Amino acid sequence: MNTFADTWDYLLDGSNWSGSDGMLHLLVQQLLLSITALGIAAAVGLPLALWLGHLGRGGFLAINISNVGRAVPTFALLAVFVVADWPGTAHLGPYGRAGLATLLALALFALPAIITNAYVAVREVPAELTQVADGMGMTGWQRFTRVELPIALPLVVSGVRLALVQVWATATIAALVAGPGLGRVITDGFAANYYGKGIAGAVVVAVVALGLEGTMALVQRAVRPGRGPLRNRERGMSAGPPRLGTAVEPLDR
């Protein structure tokens, strides 16, 4: 019980939230790190996955390569990056020590969810709708932007939603290479046997993760097609399993 009391006291102490080493500053650092890494992953993964989904080719290779990333521990990638000559442990502006290495490790961690969901979302657009688009004389680009993407968008957003929460929670590993973020509170607390401090940092990470999850859930709900059949299609995707991969969609809270 003393540990929980210490955690509560630490969270309520305003001095622990202020200053360059305060939790508020570290929280902002971790948000910047997470959003930047997610942006890098989305910039790389979304165009590739959407293009392959539209073409209907190369999906097996793309999804299976991205799924390899699920099996590689992010900390292992970070450890390799920081001991290499590049990117190494150099400071990178607000991202701190080993900033580039941390960003790359987190971006690679985010890719599987983004690529898998985006590819499967486009491939599972009902064939009858794409056939109608072709029958109307739409070009491939028009069919993608007017038919495929609007229907696929909710599941695409769900992949980004999942990746964001995963990256946010995993970004605490930056502290293991003296990087920024709330991981410093957690590691410093447990290293000093001040468990209340370590748990307080973990509590803040969990609370912010719930906030990010809720925000992205609202975004995903906002982009859903308004009509019943399309909404049902988005929620279940198809009567059978996806052909080339399994898209992961978190449940709405």
Residue pairs with C-beta under 8 A, 6 or more apart in sequence:
3 195
3 196
3 199
4 196
4 199
5 196
6 194
6 195
6 196
6 197
7 195
7 196
7 197
7 199
7 200
7 203
8 196
9 196
10 16
10 196
10 197
10 200
11 200
11 203
11 204
15 22
16 22
16 23
16 200
17 23
17 24
18 24
19 25
21 184
23 182
23 185
23 200
23 201
23 204
26 180
26 181
26 182
26 184
26 185
27 182
27 204
27 208
29 94
29 95
29 96
29 180
29 181
30 168
30 171
30 172
30 174
30 180
30 181
30 182
30 183
30 205
31 168
31 208
32 94
32 95
33 95
33 99
33 102
33 103
33 106
33 171
33 174
33 179
33 180
33 181
34 106
34 164
34 167
34 168
34 171
35 164
36 95
36 103
37 102
37 103
37 106
37 107
37 109
37 110
37 167
37 171
38 106
38 107
38 110
38 160
38 163
38 164
38 167
40 103
40 104
40 107
41 106
41 107
41 108
41 110
41 111
41 114
41 163
41 167
42 110
42 114
42 160
42 163
44 107
44 111
45 66
45 110
45 111
45 114
45 115
45 118
46 114
46 118
46 156
48 62
48 115
49 62
49 114
49 115
49 116
49 117
49 118
49 119
49 122
50 118
50 119
50 122
50 144
50 149
50 152
50 156
52 58
52 59
52 62
52 119
53 59
53 118
53 119
53 120
53 121
53 122
53 123
53 148
53 152
54 122
54 140
54 144
54 148
56 123
59 119
59 123
59 243
59 244
59 245
60 244
62 115
62 119
63 115
63 116
63 119
63 120
63 244
63 245
66 111
66 112
66 115
66 116
67 112
67 116
67 245
69 108
69 109
69 111
69 112
70 112
72 108
74 105
74 106
74 108
74 109
74 170
74 173
75 105
75 173
75 176
77 104
77 105
77 108
77 109
78 98
78 101
78 102
78 105
78 173
78 176
78 177
81 87
81 88
81 98
81 100
81 101
81 104
81 105
82 88
82 89
82 98
82 101
82 177
87 98
87 100
87 101
87 104
88 98
88 100
88 101
89 97
89 98
89 101
89 177
89 178
90 97
90 98
90 99
90 100
91 97
91 99
92 99
92 100
92 103
93 99
94 180
95 102
95 103
95 179
95 180
96 174
96 178
96 179
96 180
97 177
97 178
97 179
98 174
98 177
98 178
98 179
99 179
99 180
101 177
102 171
102 173
102 174
102 177
102 179
105 173
106 167
106 170
106 171
109 166
109 167
109 170
110 163
110 164
110 166
110 167
111 163
113 159
113 160
113 162
113 163
113 166
113 248
114 159
114 160
114 163
115 159
116 159
116 245
116 246
116 247
116 248
117 155
117 156
117 158
117 159
117 160
117 162
117 247
117 248
117 249
118 152
118 155
118 156
118 159
119 244
119 245
120 155
120 237
120 242
120 244
120 245
120 246
120 247
121 151
121 152
121 153
121 154
121 155
121 156
121 159
121 237
121 247
122 144
122 148
122 149
122 152
123 242
123 243
123 244
124 152
124 155
124 237
124 238
124 242
125 147
125 148
125 151
125 152
126 151
126 233
129 147
129 151
130 143
130 147
130 148
132 147
133 142
133 143
133 146
133 147
134 143
138 146
138 147
150 225
151 225
151 230
151 233
151 234
153 223
154 220
154 223
154 224
154 225
154 234
155 234
155 237
155 247
155 249
157 216
157 219
157 220
157 223
158 220
158 247
158 248
158 249
158 250
159 247
159 248
160 216
161 213
161 216
161 217
161 219
161 220
161 250
162 248
162 249
162 250
164 212
164 216
165 209
165 212
165 213
165 216
165 250
168 205
168 208
168 209
168 212
169 205
169 209
171 181
171 183
172 181
172 182
172 183
172 186
172 201
172 205
173 183
174 180
174 181
174 183
175 181
175 182
175 183
175 184
175 186
175 187
176 183
176 187
182 201
182 204
182 205
183 201
184 201
185 197
185 198
185 200
185 201
185 204
186 198
186 201
186 202
186 205
187 198
188 194
188 197
188 198
189 195
189 196
189 197
189 198
189 199
189 200
189 201
190 198
213 250
213 253
214 253
217 250
217 252
217 253
220 252
221 252
224 230
224 231
224 234
225 231
225 233
225 234
237 247
